Amino acid sequence: MIKSRLVLMTLAAYCLYAPSTFAQKAAAPAIKIPETVVIPAGQFMMGSTTADRGRVNSESPQHEVSIKSFAIGKYDVTFDEWDACVAAGGCNGYRPDDRGWGRGNRPVIYVSWDDAQSYVKWLSGVTSQKWRLPTEAEWEYATRAGTTRAYYWGDSANHDHANYGADECCQGVKLGKDQWINTSPVGSFAPNPFGLYDMVGNVYQWVQDCANDNYKGAPADGSAWLAGECGYRGLRGGSWYYFPENLRSAMRLTLPLTLRFNFIGFRVVKDL
């Protein structure tokens, strides 16, 4: 009887002083998995021609690339998705500033190439699937979505299709459907023909590839180009802050892989 009372007292004390153990298990952070779109295999001409207004030499020579099927994020990675990684103990505990523009379904900003690597590493671990950044060739193939013009909607930039800056660098502007001076919630504009949102505009997106001055010697199989200046990595797509030519499907930019800016984000790829 004494032993039974001691057991009951011990259980009562445990329930009184250690309920947080149960609460922590019940309140485990929800894992947010980015929604993806499967992109079909195919071939395309990567780079630009002299007919493209705003082209630069880094976009040449234009060359044919074969692409295997892959799944890419339907949207840029959002603050919601990044913050879920942090809440679950991933992403090195780094919580980027949103500058008061809002978190939620806005694209995460102030993330370096290294930060993006920490996210895909965490995502791969919690899903037991291989996630990564797109290669530069995959990104351009997915953005063009079968089109061959400067922008996937035509030959000229248009604020009804994307969130980008003034014609003269560098500042955000409100025109047409683009009613945001800075970042816009993902999916605010119509998707491209593959069903992908914000492939251009809103935020620049990191890709896997190292920096190279042009496409001489670039892989023709859609893989990442991991030769060159690898302290710098590629970015694609333009942003809310920059002029319209930067939204062209062929436009290339490289920056040091440790840099964080308020016009840089990323999207993810899942291997099939």
FENCORGI-V620039 format. One record per residue. N is the residue number from 1. SS is DSSP state (2 for helix, 1 for strand, 0 for the rest). Layout:
n=N ss=SS
n=N ss=SS
This chain:
n=1 ss=0
n=2 ss=2
n=3 ss=2
n=4 ss=2
n=5 ss=2
n=6 ss=2
n=7 ss=2
n=8 ss=2
n=9 ss=2
n=10 ss=2
n=11 ss=2
n=12 ss=2
n=13 ss=2
n=14 ss=2
n=15 ss=2
n=16 ss=2
n=17 ss=2
n=18 ss=0
n=19 ss=2
n=20 ss=2
n=21 ss=2
n=22 ss=2
n=23 ss=2
n=24 ss=2
n=25 ss=2
n=26 ss=2
n=27 ss=0
n=28 ss=0
n=29 ss=0
n=30 ss=0
n=31 ss=0
n=32 ss=0
n=33 ss=0
n=34 ss=0
n=35 ss=0
n=36 ss=1
n=37 ss=1
n=38 ss=1
n=39 ss=1
n=40 ss=0
n=41 ss=0
n=42 ss=1
n=43 ss=1
n=44 ss=1
n=45 ss=1
n=46 ss=1
n=47 ss=0
n=48 ss=0
n=49 ss=0
n=50 ss=0
n=51 ss=0
n=52 ss=0
n=53 ss=0
n=54 ss=0
n=55 ss=0
n=56 ss=0
n=57 ss=2
n=58 ss=2
n=59 ss=2
n=60 ss=0
n=61 ss=0
n=62 ss=0
n=63 ss=1
n=64 ss=1
n=65 ss=1
n=66 ss=1
n=67 ss=1
n=68 ss=0
n=69 ss=0
n=70 ss=1
n=71 ss=1
n=72 ss=1
n=73 ss=1
n=74 ss=0
n=75 ss=0
n=76 ss=0
n=77 ss=0
n=78 ss=1
n=79 ss=2
n=80 ss=2
n=81 ss=2
n=82 ss=2
n=83 ss=2
n=84 ss=2
n=85 ss=2
n=86 ss=2
n=87 ss=2
n=88 ss=0
n=89 ss=0
n=90 ss=0
n=91 ss=2
n=92 ss=2
n=93 ss=2
n=94 ss=0
n=95 ss=0
n=96 ss=0
n=97 ss=0
n=98 ss=0
n=99 ss=0
n=100 ss=0
n=101 ss=0
n=102 ss=0
n=103 ss=0
n=104 ss=0
n=105 ss=0
n=106 ss=1
n=107 ss=1
n=108 ss=0
n=109 ss=0
n=110 ss=0
n=111 ss=0
n=112 ss=0
n=113 ss=2
n=114 ss=2
n=115 ss=2
n=116 ss=2
n=117 ss=2
n=118 ss=2
n=119 ss=2
n=120 ss=2
n=121 ss=2
n=122 ss=2
n=123 ss=2
n=124 ss=2
n=125 ss=2
n=126 ss=2
n=127 ss=2
n=128 ss=0
n=129 ss=0
n=130 ss=0
n=131 ss=1
n=132 ss=1
n=133 ss=1
n=134 ss=0
n=135 ss=0
n=136 ss=2
n=137 ss=2
n=138 ss=2
n=139 ss=2
n=140 ss=2
n=141 ss=2
n=142 ss=2
n=143 ss=2
n=144 ss=2
n=145 ss=0
n=146 ss=0
n=147 ss=0
n=148 ss=0
n=149 ss=0
n=150 ss=0
n=151 ss=1
n=152 ss=0
n=153 ss=0
n=154 ss=1
n=155 ss=0
n=156 ss=0
n=157 ss=0
n=158 ss=0
n=159 ss=0
n=160 ss=0
n=161 ss=0
n=162 ss=0
n=163 ss=0
n=164 ss=0
n=165 ss=1
n=166 ss=0
n=167 ss=0
n=168 ss=0
n=169 ss=0
n=170 ss=0
n=171 ss=0
n=172 ss=1
n=173 ss=0
n=174 ss=0
n=175 ss=1
n=176 ss=0
n=177 ss=0
n=178 ss=1
n=179 ss=0
n=180 ss=0
n=181 ss=0
n=182 ss=0
n=183 ss=0
n=184 ss=0
n=185 ss=1
n=186 ss=0
n=187 ss=0
n=188 ss=0
n=189 ss=0
n=190 ss=0
n=191 ss=0
n=192 ss=0
n=193 ss=0
n=194 ss=0
n=195 ss=0
n=196 ss=0
n=197 ss=0
n=198 ss=0
n=199 ss=0
n=200 ss=0
n=201 ss=0
n=202 ss=0
n=203 ss=0
n=204 ss=1
n=205 ss=1
n=206 ss=1
n=207 ss=1
n=208 ss=1
n=209 ss=1
n=210 ss=1
n=211 ss=1
n=212 ss=0
n=213 ss=0
n=214 ss=0
n=215 ss=0
n=216 ss=0
n=217 ss=0
n=218 ss=0
n=219 ss=0
n=220 ss=0
n=221 ss=0
n=222 ss=0
n=223 ss=0
n=224 ss=0
n=225 ss=0
n=226 ss=0
n=227 ss=0
n=228 ss=0
n=229 ss=1
n=230 ss=1
n=231 ss=1
n=232 ss=1
n=233 ss=1
n=234 ss=1
n=235 ss=1
n=236 ss=1
n=237 ss=0
n=238 ss=0
n=239 ss=0
n=240 ss=0
n=241 ss=0
n=242 ss=0
n=243 ss=0
n=244 ss=2
n=245 ss=2
n=246 ss=2
n=247 ss=2
n=248 ss=0
n=249 ss=0
n=250 ss=0
n=251 ss=0
n=252 ss=0
n=253 ss=1
n=254 ss=1
n=255 ss=1
n=256 ss=1
n=257 ss=0
n=258 ss=0
n=259 ss=0
n=260 ss=0
n=261 ss=0
n=262 ss=0
n=263 ss=0
n=264 ss=1
n=265 ss=1
n=266 ss=0
n=267 ss=0
n=268 ss=1
n=269 ss=1
n=270 ss=1
n=271 ss=0
n=272 ss=0
